[in-house]
């Protein structure tokens, strides 16, 4: 009997340890906010896609506001984001994993935080091969806190991208078609179907990626991808937005602001736009910019002087979406559908609600639904209109016979123009 009691006690302690460990890891993830991975020298470019010789800057905030020993790890990936078979010493000169030594504490903010940043490549980590890379941030317990995708490419080809209204009669009012060409006058491609892979995605959102495309026409120095169906995208709608750079008062799309332990910013209640006519609304295609107008005039540092506020979202809904969850969606959390950005339905008011912490700045967002089969719908609430101004990116991978990794030999961007 005693042995049984001891066994049960051990199992109970083991279960408790697992729960504590999970909560600790979840707490780490919950306290990491405002992750940015962007080109260092181009503030207007949001995508972490740069030439092999250029630098990306990774930054994030830890709301625990203490000093932790975070590390970054860089891994080379295949064109379809699987671990590369190439050993790290063949694509990195230096260390693939190293400590993040740059950090600063927030200054004069209600929400204390520690801001961390690292530039990649740097003197300890020099990237020598083009390709897809996965950057992981690791905590003191050697657990991965978050990951981000990035691309380093070689300027070997020229990629032309054009975007049109869909030719499909049944979806012409809701979709856009992307066509592109790969021009390679200085590169011998013997078997395009085996040596070339392309990835096409919308608004820097890898969740929208289309892969496994084959060229329609093959010319001596050019590959043409003039698809009319395979490269159709739901055009979606222009992103909604709010601006909290002046956190104490209401501003663009912010109805009111209150102050408790933190600032609370209440966004005007949004209405579903799927059944409304398309209305042009300038946006930054789902991205965000950190900024504050309330900094110390002698110390202009948005990274550490921008405060956090709890932003209250509300979405009008006469009744809840049946067997579906509703999420606030955008680049602010890497386009993830998590418990944090999941909305709850308030039947007494007939609205969905969510409260999320945001660092001061200008943010784009939209609404997404997830059904019981885990199918994500990005246009059920906001609608899809062919007039929407979207950006499309084409990444070209090259792996000739006998090569062990996917090189990125070109990147192209295209925008929809209603006048085409």
N, C-alpha and C positions, 0 to 999 in steps of 0.2 A: 504493500500500500504506500509506504514511504517513497519507494522508487517511482511510483506512478505520480505522486504529488510533486516530486522533484522534476520529473519529466515535463509535467504540465506547466510548472513554474518557468522552466527554461524556455518552453515554446512561447509562453506569454511574454517573457522578456524579449525574446527574439522578435516577435511580432511588433512589440512596442518600439524596439530599436529600428525596425524597418520604417515604421510610421514616422518616428522622429527624424530619420535620415531623409525620408521623402519630403517632409515639411521643411527641413533645412534647405534642401536643394530647391524646392519650390519658392522658399523665401528669397533665396539668392536671385532667382529669375524674376520674381515679382519686384524686387528692389532695384533692378537694373532698368534704366529708362533712357530715352533719347539716344538710341544707338545710331551713329552716322558713319558710313563708309563712303567717302567721296574723294574725287581728285583734289589734291592739295592746292593746285594753282589755277583752278577754274571753279569759282564759286557758283557759276550758273549751270554747271553740269552736275546732275544728281546721281547718275549711274556710275557705279564703280567699275568702269571699263576704260582702261587707259593703255597707251603704248608701253612697250616693255621697259623703256627707260624712264617712264614717268612715275610719280609718287601718289599713293593713296594715303588718306588720313583716316584712321579709325578712332572714334571717340564715343564715350558713354558716361552716364552718371550713375553713381551708387547712392541711393537714398538713405542708406545706413549712416552715411557721412562719417565713416571711420577710415582707417588706412588698411587696406587689404593688399595682399600680394597676388595680383592677377598676372597671368601669363598669356601670351598669344601663341598660337600654333598655326603653321601654314602647310597645307597639303595640296599637292597637284592632283587634279581630277581629270577623268576622261570627258569627252564631249557630252556624255549623258550623266555626268556628275556621279560617277562611281570612282572609287580610289584608283589612282594610276598605279601601274606596275613599276614605274620608274622610281628608283631609290632617291631619297631626298638630296643626297650629295651630288646628284646629277642635275637638279633644278634649283638648288640653293647653294650659294657660297656663304658659308657661315652657319648660323643656327636656324633650324626650322621652328624651334620653340624657345622663347626667351621671355624675360620678365618685362612687364610694362612699368617703366620707372617714372613716367611723366604723370603727375597728378596735382590737382589744386583743390582746395576747399572753397565752397561757395562763400560769397561775401554779401552780407546785408540782405539775406533772404529768409522768409518765414520757414520755408522747407530747406533744411540743411542737406547738403549732398557733397560728394566728392567727385570731381570731374577727372576722368582718365583719358589719355590719348597716346597714340603711337603712330609713327609714319612707317609705311611699308612700300617699297623696301627701305632699309636703313643700313648703317655701317655694320651691324651685326647680322643682318639678313638681306643678302643680295640675290634677287631672283634672276636666273639666267636663261630660263626657257619660257616661251609664251604658253598660254593655255588657260584653262579654268582652274581657279584656286578657291579652296575653302579655308576661311580664316575662323578659327575657334578661339574663344576667350575662356580660360580655365581658372578656376578659383583655387584657394589654398588647400582644398580637399581633393584637388586634381579632378574635379567634376567640370564638365563643359557647361558654362553658363549660357552662352548663345553662340551661334555661328552666322556667318555672312558669306555670300558668294561674291566673287569678283573675277575679272578677266583682264589678263595682260596680253596684248596682241602685237603682231608684226605688221608693218605697212607694206605687204607684198602684193596685195590685190586691191582693186578699186571696186567697191560694192555700191551699185546704184539702186535706190529703193523708191518705188512709186506706190501711192495709195489711192484707190478709187472706190466709188460706190459699188456695192456688190452687184454682179451681173445676174445673180440668182433672183428670178422674178418673185419668188415667195418671201424672200428676206431682204429685198432691195432697200426697204425703208429702215431696216434695223442693222444691217451689216456693212462692213468694209472689206475690200479685197486688197491684199498686198502682193505686188509683183516686184521682182528684183533680178539683177544680173551681177555676175561675178566676172570681172575682167582681169585676166592673168597673163599679160604679155611677157612677163619675165619669169614665169614659172611653168615648167612642163608637167601637165597633169595627164597621165596615161589612161587612167580608168576612173572617171569622175564618180561613178556609182559606188566604187569601193574606197576611193581615196578622200572624197569630200563629204563632209557632213555639215549641215547648216541648222541653226536654231533661230527661230523667229518669234519675237514676243512683243507685247503691247505695254507701253507706259512703264518700262523698266520693272515689270512685274513678272518674275520667272514662273509664277503659277499659270500664266496664260500661254506658255511656250508651245510652239508647234515644231516637231522634229521629224526626222525621216523623210524629208522632201527630196525628190529627185528632179534634176533639170529636165525641162521640156525639150529644149534644143541645146545641142552641143556643137560649138564652133571651135575652130583652132585655138583661139585665145579668149574665148568667152563662153560662159554657161548662162543660159536663160531659164528663169523660173517664172514662166508666165501662167501660173495656175489661176483658175477661176473659181474653184470650189475648195481645194485643200488649204488654201491660205485665207479663207474667210474668217473674220473676227466679228463677234458682237461689238458694235461700236460703243455701247454704253451711253452714258450721259456725261455732261460736264460735271466735274466734282464740286461738291459743296465746300464751303470754307468758313473759317473764323479766324480772327486776329486778336491775340492777347498781348501784343507788345506793350500796351499801356494797361497794366493789369488791374489798376484800381477803379477804373470806370468802364462802362459799357462802350463797345466799339463795333467794328464790322461784324454783324450777325450775332453779337453778344447782347442779349436783352438786358441783363443786370449782373451786378457783381456784389457779392457779400464777403465779409471777412470774419472768420472764426479763428481756429488755429492756423488755417491756411485760407487763401483766397478761393472763392467759389464763383465760377463763371457759368452763367446760364445761357445756353444757346436758344435762339428762337425755335419753337417747335417746327420740325420739318414735316412736309406732306409728301406722300408717295407721288412720284412724277411719271410713272409708267403710262398713265392715261392722260397726261397733259401734253400740250404741244411743246416741241423743242424750243428752248430759249438759250441763246448764246450767253455764256457766262465765262469770262476768262479764268483759267485755272493754271496750275502747275502740274497737271496730270498726276494727282494723288500724292505729291511730295510735300515737304514741309521745310520751313526756314526758321531757325532759332534767332530771335532778336528781342531786344528790350529798349524802350526809350527812357527807362528810369535808372540807368546806370550812373555810377560816379563819373562826373565829367572828366576827372583826371585819370580814370582807370577804365577805359572802354573795353570791357571784356564780357561779351554776351555769354561766353561759355560758363562763366562762374558767377555772373551778376544777374542773369535771368532767373526769375523765381518760378516756382511751380504753382499751378492752380488746379483745383478739381473742376473739370469741365462737365457740365450736366447736359447730356443729349436727350432729346425727346422726339419721337416719331409718331405722328398721328396714325391711328389704326382703329377703325370702328369695331373690329374684332380681331383676335390674334390669328396669325397665319397658321393654318391647320398643319400639324405634324412638322413644323419647321421652326428653327431657331433663327433669330435675327441678330446681326452683328454690325458694329461700327467698323468700317473697313478703310484701310489706307496704308501708306508707307510708314506711318508713325510707329507701327509695330511689325514692319516687314510683311504686311499683308497676311497676317496670321488670323485664324479664327480660334480664339482662346476664351477661357472662362472670364478673363478680365474684360474683354471687349464685347462680351455677349450681353444682349439687352434683356430686360424682364418686362413682362406685360402688366400694366396697371389697369385692371378692368374698370375701376371706379372712374378713371379719367379717360379711358380709351386711348392710351398711348403706351408705346414702348419707352423704357428709360434705361440709361446707363450713365455711370459716373466714372470718368477716367482722369488720371493725372497727366497734365501736359506742361512742358516747359514753355515759357513765354515765347511767342512767335506767331507765324502765319502757317496755318495747316489746311490741307485738303483732306476731305473724307467723303465716303459714300456709305451705302448700306448693302449688306449681302445677306442671303438666306442660305441655310443648310438644312436639307431634308433628312428624313430618317434613313435614307440610303447613302448618306454622306456626300450627296451631290451639291456642290456650291453653285448658286445662281447669283451673278453679279448685276443683273439688270431687272430682276423681278420687281424691285421696289422703285428704283430710279429710272427704269425704262432703257431703251436702246434706240438710238437715232443715228442714221447714217451721217448727219451733219456734224456730229461730235468731233472736235479737234483732238486727235490722238497722235501719239508718237510711236513709231515702230522701229525695232532694232533687229538687224540681221548679223549674226556672228558666224563666221566661216571657219571651219576646222579642216585641217589637212593632215592626213596620216598615210603616206605612201607605203608601198609594200616593203616590209622589213623594218619599218620604223616602230618604236615602242611607245610613242605618246602622240597625243593630238595637239598639233600646233594650231594656234589661231593666226590666220594669215590675212584677215581683213574684217572690218566692222563697218556696217552702213546704217544710216538712219533716214527715215522718211516720215512725212507728216501729211495728214489728210487736208486737202484743199477743196472747199466746196465748189470752186470755179472750174475744177477739172471735168 
